[in-house]
Structures are given as structure tokens and as C-alpha cells.
Amino acid sequence: MIEATLWHPVAPSEDVVQAPLAARLLERDIVLWRDGEGHARAFADQCPHRGARLSLGRVHEGRLECPYHGWQFAANGQCVHVPALPHFTPPATHCAHRHAVHEAHGLVWVRLEAGDAAPPAFAAEDDARLRKLNCGPYDVAASAPRIIENFLDMSHFGFVHEGWLGTREATAIDDYRVESLPTGLRATGCKAWQPQSNLHSTAPAQVEYTYEVTAPYAAVLTKVPEAGTTAVRDWREAIALFICPVTPVHSRVWFRLAVADFESPAEKLQAFQHTIFTQDQPVLESQVPRCLPLDLRAELHTAADKASSFYRRFLRHSGITFGVC
């Protein structure tokens, strides 16, 4: 399964502390913990001795200890201590199943199987003029591809986000450009009339969007409202969507915000994004089928759906099978 060779977010870095943390990715149970040097580690959440959940154990002297018989595992997965046999040296076969780990964007990312794909990029991360913070997680009863497609869609703004990102009196979608990328796609020239495009809006504005799919289950948008419509001069923002595909029809979602605002409380910035996504969530969870159909004949399409059609073709050509039908 190609999805297992990709990087996926599974938990905020700040949640992975001394105690083991259980997580689930692609229908597999994993345990996250930090070794004696503070590095995040990810193992299968199953002791190789008698199958107990390692997440119920503890971290002791930089080792992960099983709750059942106290076997201790080093950062590389090797068992280094069996309490019932204090003088026993465990062989190389006595080891926990280890997964690759990477930390970025305030999240711990896990790759279940070896692969060449890089973790999803977020260009705004390195822009010192923008403040970064995360919003989420949201547990959503929808497939990861359905959530990405909603993120790329502008024609729902006037209905799902009426009075915020859209209005029923201005729902027309002008033509825009979409190009294929190795990681997915880029859509440019996207425009929407929005009563309140961001936290600091002072007037309705024509807002220009750029969308980029950076991995099968990750995407980024940047949005720039017309000048003079925000209380913050030269306002701009970028929002990354990072999804952990828990099961084919359940996902855990984070947003990474990069905004030109270093003054507002984090809670206020997060509240705006929270309002928008919780308007999306019930609609996402109502869609049938819950997995995203990759056969373009399965659902109807118009020119306004150009980005989603590109996205579906990208998933099909990439061999993605998790969360699609």
C-alpha cells in the first residue's frame, strides 16, 4: 500500500512528552514516546513478547517499558532488559517494530514503511514575517481525500460559509488555472467575493486564492484580500491542511496557520479557523459515499470543479487506495 510509504501527521509535538502516547494511522495502532535525548520515537503499539499495548507502559531511563512484564526497549526498538531474567542478553530478534519519525510544523509525522517521499512542504514556515500556530485536531467521520477536496472547493463558500467566506448573492466562480505538480497540483487565479475573509476584515473584499496539493493528504492555500479591506496593513495568510488518515472513512485534521499578526491572542486566531471548519464538518460527514470516488463518472462535475477533478486524477495516477473508491 503506497500510503504506508508516505509521511502522515499523528500528534502535536507538545503532546509527545515522557508518557507513551497511543495513536492510530492507516488502521494501525502505534505508540509515540521520547527517548533519553528527547527524540520522538514511534513503535507498533504491541509488545513482541505477549502482545500487550506498549502505550499502557512507561518511559524509564530513556527506554520504553511494557506494562505487562516490564520488558524495556531502546530507541532503536531492541529489547535491552527482561526483568524476569536479569542476566539475560536479549538477541537481535527480541525487538519492537519501529517506524520512521519526523517532526515539522509543530507535529510528529510517522512513515509506516520505507519510502522516498518527503514530508509535505509548507513554504510559509520559513517566512519570518508570518506567525505560525496550529489549529486542531479535529476528528472527522470522512475520508482524507473528501476533506482535501473540500479544502480546494470555492463554490460552497456562499452556502456553507454564508456571511463569512461567501454570500448567496455572489456565488459565480471565474475561470482559474490548474497545473499538475509531482506532489499534486497548483490552482492559481482563484477569486471569491467574501464578506469577512479573515479575522481583521473591515469590509467585504475580492480575495485571491492560490491552492497547492503538497501530498495526497495535504494541501496549502494562500489568500490575499484587496488592499484597504483589513485592519492590518498588507494582510496576508497561508493555511496548510494536514490530515492523518485513521481509517478509510475517519480522519484527524490539523491546520497550520501562517498569518501577518503577532499581536492577537492565539485563541482568537484559532477561533476564526475553528468557526470555518466546524461549518464544513457536518457537510463533509454527510457525503455519500464517504470515500472519494476516483471514477469521474461516479459524480457530476462542472468547470467550477476543475481543481477537484485534477486532484482525483492525481490520486488515481499515484496509486492511492486508502479513502477512495
Summary of the structure (lengths in Angstrom):
residues: 325
radius of gyration: 22.0
end to end distance: 14.6
largest distance: 77.2
contacts: 1042
relative contact order: 0.16
helix: 20%
strand: 37%
